[in-house]
Amino acid sequence: MSDDKDKLHAVWQQQEGDPMRLSVEDLERQAHSFARSVRWRNVREYAAAPVVVVVLAWRAVQDFNFLERWGSCLLVVATLVVVGYLWRRGRAPRFDALVETRALLASHRRELERQRDLLRSVGRWYLLPFVPGFVIVLIGRAADHPVVTLVESVGIAAVFVIAWRLNQAAARELQRDIEALGASD
C-alpha cells in the first residue's frame, strides 16, 4: 500500500498545473507596488546616509587614536560609495501608463531581475566597502579596550551576516516572482 501511495504522490507532484494568468490590472498593480517598495527602501537608505556620515565624521574628529580616526574616515567613504551605487543601480523603476501589456510585463520582469541581482550582490557592493573601516577602527580600539572590541567585532559580524541573509531571502522572493511572471506569458 505504501508503494502505491508513494507512486500516486510522485505522479501528483510531477503533474503540470495551469499556468498562472495575470490580468492587466493585476500586472500594473504589482509593478507599481514593486516600484513603490523599491522607492521607500531607497528613501530609507538615503535618509540614513547623512546621519551616518555626520556621526562618523564627528567620530573622526573626536577620536584620539589615529587608527580609529582613519577607520571612521573610511566608513564615511564607504557610506558614500554605497549610496552612490544604490543611486546608479538600485533606482525604482518607472512605468509608462500607455505601454502595452507585453511591454509592461517585459519591463516589470527586467526590473525584478535587476533588483534581484542587486540584492544577490549585496555582500560585494553594500557590506564589503565597510569592512576596511571597521577593521581599522577595531584594531585601533583593541589595545585600550580588548573586551569591548571583541564584543563590537562579534556584533558587527552578526549584523553583516543578518543583512546578507535578509537580502538573499529577498532575492529568492524576487526570483519566485520572476518565475510566476514566466508562468503568466
N, C-alpha and C positions, 0 to 999 in steps of 0.2 A: 504494500500500500504506500509506503514511504517513497519508493522509486517513482510510482505513478504521480504522486503529489509533487515530487521534485521536477519531473518532466513537465507537468502542467504549469508549474511555477516558472520554469525556464521558457516555455512557449509564451506564456503571458508577458514576461519581461521583454522578449525579443520582438513582439508584435509592434508594428508601426502604427502610431496614433495619427489622428487627423492633425494636419499642421495648424498651428495657431493662426488665426486671422485677426488682423487689426483693422479697425475702421480708420478712416482718415482722421476723424476727431480724436480717437484714442492715440494715434501716432502723433498728432500735433500736441496733444496734452502731455504725452510722455517726453517729447522733445523739449517742450517749453519748461516742464518741471525739471528735467535734467539740467537745462541751461541755468535755471534759477538756483539749483543746488550748487552748481559749479561757481556761479557768481557769488553766492554767500560764503562759500569756502574761501574764495579769493579775498573777499572783503575782510573776513576774519584774519587772514594772513597779513594783508596789507595794513590792517589796524594794529596788529601786534608788533609789526616790524619797527615802527618808530619808537614804541615803548622799549623794546629790546635794545635798540641802538642807543637810546638815551641812557638806559641803565648801565649798559656795558661801557659806554663812553665815560660815564661818571666813575665807574669802577676803574677804568684805565687811568684816570687822573688821581683817584684816591688811593689805590693800592700802593703799598710801599715796596713791594717786591717787583723787580724788573720783569721776571717771567710772568707774573700774574698780569702786569700791565700789558705786556706783549700779547699774551693769550687773549685778554679782553679785546684788544685791537683786532686780532684775527677773528674773534667771534663777531665783531661788528662787520667786518668784511664778509664773513660767511653769511650773515643775515642779509646783506645787500645782494650777494650773489644768488641766494635762494629766491629772494623776492624778484630779482631780475629774470631768473629762469622761469619762475611761475608766470610773470608778466608775458614773456615771449612764448612759452609753450603751454600754459595752462589756462589761457583766457576762455571765458564762457563762449559757447557757440552762439552764432546769430543765425536766425532762420528768416527767410523771406516769406511773407504771408501769401504771396501769389505763386509760389513754386508748386509744381505738380507733385502728386503723392509719391511717385517713384523717386523723384529727385529729393524730396524731403526724407524719404526712407534711407536713401543712399547717404545723404548728408548727415542724418542722425547717426547712422551706423559708423561713419568716419569719425564723428565727434566722440562717440562711445569708445571706439578703438584708440583714439588719440589720448583720451583721459585714462583709459585702462593702461596704456603704455607709460603714461606719466606716473601713475601710481605704482606700477611694477618696478620702475626705475628709481623710486624714492630714496633708496639707500645711497645711490650714486649722487643724485643732484640735491637732495634735501638734508640727508644726515651726514654724509662724508665731509662736506665743507666745514662742519662744526668740529670735527674730530681734532685737527691740529690745535685749534684754540683751546679746547677743553683739556687736551693732554698737557699743553704748556702751562695753563693755569694750575692744573692739579700737581704737576711737577714742582712749580714754584711754591705751592702751598704745603707740599708734603713734608718738608723739613721742619716747619714750625707747627704743623697740625696733622700728624700722621693718621690718627684715628678718624678725624673729621674728613680728611682727604679720601680715606678708604671708603667711608660711608657715602660721600659725594660721588665717588667713582662708580660704586655699585648702583646708586640712584640714577646717575646719568646713563649708565649702560642699560638699566631697566627701562628707562624712558625711550631710549633708542630702539630697543627690541620691541616694545609695545607699539611705538609709532610705525615701525617697519611692518609688524604683523597686521595692524589695523589697515594699513594701506594695501597690503597683499590681499586681505579679505575683501576690501572694497574693489580691488582689481578683479578678483574672481566673480564678484557680484556683477560687475560690468560685463565680464565675459559671458555670464549667463544671459544677460540682457541682449547681448550681441547675437548669441545663439538663438534666442527666442525671436529676434527680428528675422534671422535667416529662415526660420520656420514659417514666417508670415509672407514670404515672397510669393 
